[in-house]
Amino acid sequence: MGQIHLLFPDHFPVDQSLAASVHVIGLDGIPGPCRINRMGQVLTIARNRDESGHVFLAWPTGEWGDLVLSTSTLPESDDPWRVAVEVARGTSHRLRNQLSAWEEGGLEIPGELREAATQAAVMLAAAVLEPDAGRANLAARRSTEISVKTIFRLCRIFGDQIARLRIGNVNLARFWMGCMVRPEDPAVPAAWKQLDLAEQEDLNPVGQGIPDAAARGLALGPLVDAAPNGFDAKLQGLNGFDARRDLILQRARTRLAGLTPALKFIHAVAGLNGTGHRGLSYPQQLQLTLDVLQVVEDHGQRCPAMVSFDNPWGERLARSVGGTHPLQIADSLLRRGTRISLLGLEINLDYHLCGSVARDPLQWLDMLDLWSQLGLPLVVLLRVPGQLPSGNEAVRPNMHDEHRLDLIRTVLPMLIARPIVQGILWQELVDHEESMFPGAGLFDRGGRPKPLWHAVRETLEGLELNGPAN
């Protein structure tokens, strides 16, 4: 079937980490399963379809570490494509198209950004016309770095201007921010106080699977975690899906009992992504989701129900034999008439297990636009690793803490700027030693604010919102 060959520059590290990030998106916008083979500096992507596509892969950007970038559309060919040139072409085109669209929409863009986009295009042309492979790759890499730097600057301008409009417009959907707390967590750190977003909604802790969640925050859940390793020891010890389902539904009924009207939403199911695992097959995930939503409806709770999906870009499909894009799962659930009011997008940034490789800010907006097609409000659930020893196997080695903080500083206002995003939910308030996502807390185990907390605070203050106290 179809094959795309990529020629990497000499001495470029074509390793397992790079290969794991590679996926191809065709005209349908959905990653398809692919097999990766390497011979020297040529990487071959084999798929079960014959069509062109955009190749996505982790690529060094200098200032922001390795980010997943996209080539231009590549048709199948027996001759290998020079990947450095094609990444530069794809990144430059995305920048110029977005700059033009936002400028036509009224965004105030400094002339220096247009000049930078032109410079990136000139360097790309030099790379395309240069017969010497070494000099062509250098020009292409320079073009990519200029484009990525300009994308970050452009997205910060977009986030700064549009987020202010969204917060200040009473006719747009209200925005809130919250964090997950566990029963064993220490008292909510003093720095995590209620945050008034221009007289919008409050910043509150969110109870995670505890009966008194309504007293502690704005939500309850998740009632079930369908992700790998989402089952506790008792559930894992039961034989058969029926026994596990019965216990999960029993627990759900117990947690729903006695909740007050103050509850803002119920997080019914988490961790759906379209592929099965040893704990739950894909059909079992769907059945369990329907059963839990029915329990919520039978209980008579009037507050909204949310189902959340990890790998919202669908990139896990590229590493599986088969599966379904999370967006298609959500669409299928809605077509069955299920009582879902919110869709959660779980982004476990740069983690190996159930994680998403870091992408440039424009791809975050592309993902939101894709999910907005379903017409339901979105909640973005975030985990970001920080202050972990180097070499920690849970976190990818291609980004440093400061790279991730720069990305969050850029993306956070962009999320606020999108009216379809109803809220942002930080999945970990405090670091937990046993967590499958180590270092994801806004505070360390001693309750001290981490750099991520300061980055969030400074970003909100930059938007002239009232930030949390020290």
TAMOVEN-V887249 format. One record per helix or strand of 2 or more residues. SS is the DSSP state (H for helix, E for strand). FROM is the first residue (numbers start at 1). TO is the last residue. Records with the same first field share a line. If there is no record, write none. Layout:
SS->FROM-TO / FROM-TO
This chain:
E->3-7 / 23-25 / 31-32 / 34-39 / 42-47 / 53-60 / 66-74 / 81-82 / 176-181 / 203-207 / 219-225 / 265-272 / 304-310 / 342-349 / 377-384 / 421-426
H->16-21 / 83-104 / 111-129 / 133-168 / 213-216 / 233-236 / 241-256 / 282-299 / 315-319 / 326-335 / 361-374 / 401-417 / 451-462
